[in-house]
Amino acid sequence: MNLAQYIVEATQEVFTTMLMEEVSAGAPLETRNERFSDSISSIVGMAGANKGAVAVHSPVNVACRITELFLGMEVESLDDDVKDAMGELANMITGNVKGKLEEQGQDIRLSIPTTVDGDNYTVECPGKHEGTIVPFSFQDCRFLVEIHFE
Amino acid sequence: MSKILIIDDSSTMRKIVGRALRQAGFEFEKTLEAADGQQALDVLRETPVDIILSDINMPNMNGVEFLQAKNDDPALQSIPVVMISTETGSDILNQALELGAKGSIKKPFTPDLIKEVLGKIL
């Protein structure tokens, strides 16, 4: 099971299909980012035989740009539209990954997306976990997509 | 062409679906929206529509629970529903199809896919 590859394929499909934008994936990070500043994180939980989550971590200005691409309108600051768009981005990426994991025989159910944002916050990953975090870029924008299992 | 109801807890997705419908060449007299199944039932009892596009994973009343409730209402049970969701090949989508959903569209989707699926119904 190549979790990084699943994340790359899912993220690129969502961007190409729904945002008409190509995203480039970098090498998975060797250490997990836990602390974020001036950012927004959208998280979708996974339940079933294996429990975990997929999270999209993005600086606020990048989240605004992603929302502009989704909605085709100018977005100046973090608002409910941005939070909703980032939640839906995480939802579609997670749904795509879920399909790949189910092909491997895993039974997974998804939660409704949740978002957190702030100037300085931590997204913790309790307990021992298997996972990866992949950096992506488009235009001059960078964001992270993470998957982990307990 | 008539009226459509888009059910999704994401306002972003409701806007994207509306835009994709126009790009696919569908022009509706009225496009109604609801954020969950219960809100959709309330909308439908005020304004009947010709077709419904519904998400599956939603708070309050999800897409499967909405189908069950719609099927129990004689005034609503004949309205065709297409599921539009990240869920594909899953038990919950199969439940929706067993409850009478006329098709499914996987997110992410293209206007061409919407045209293909809705074209068989409208």
HADDOCK unambig.tbl for C-alpha pairs under 7 A between the chains (distance, minus, plus):
assign (segid A and resid 14 and name CA) (segid B and resid 108 and name CA) 5.67 0.50 0.50
assign (segid A and resid 17 and name CA) (segid B and resid 108 and name CA) 6.22 0.50 0.50
assign (segid A and resid 17 and name CA) (segid B and resid 109 and name CA) 6.42 0.50 0.50
assign (segid A and resid 17 and name CA) (segid B and resid 110 and name CA) 6.33 0.50 0.50
assign (segid A and resid 18 and name CA) (segid B and resid 108 and name CA) 6.17 0.50 0.50
assign (segid A and resid 18 and name CA) (segid B and resid 109 and name CA) 6.92 0.50 0.50
assign (segid A and resid 71 and name CA) (segid B and resid 12 and name CA) 6.95 0.50 0.50
assign (segid A and resid 71 and name CA) (segid B and resid 16 and name CA) 6.86 0.50 0.50
assign (segid A and resid 81 and name CA) (segid B and resid 12 and name CA) 6.87 0.50 0.50
assign (segid A and resid 84 and name CA) (segid B and resid 10 and name CA) 6.09 0.50 0.50
assign (segid A and resid 84 and name CA) (segid B and resid 11 and name CA) 6.86 0.50 0.50
assign (segid A and resid 84 and name CA) (segid B and resid 12 and name CA) 6.32 0.50 0.50
assign (segid A and resid 85 and name CA) (segid B and resid 12 and name CA) 5.55 0.50 0.50
assign (segid A and resid 88 and name CA) (segid B and resid 10 and name CA) 6.71 0.50 0.50
assign (segid A and resid 92 and name CA) (segid B and resid 86 and name CA) 5.91 0.50 0.50
assign (segid A and resid 92 and name CA) (segid B and resid 107 and name CA) 6.26 0.50 0.50
assign (segid A and resid 92 and name CA) (segid B and resid 108 and name CA) 6.53 0.50 0.50
assign (segid A and resid 95 and name CA) (segid B and resid 86 and name CA) 4.73 0.50 0.50
assign (segid A and resid 95 and name CA) (segid B and resid 87 and name CA) 6.27 0.50 0.50
assign (segid A and resid 96 and name CA) (segid B and resid 86 and name CA) 6.76 0.50 0.50
assign (segid A and resid 99 and name CA) (segid B and resid 88 and name CA) 6.85 0.50 0.50
assign (segid A and resid 112 and name CA) (segid B and resid 57 and name CA) 6.83 0.50 0.50
assign (segid A and resid 112 and name CA) (segid B and resid 58 and name CA) 6.87 0.50 0.50
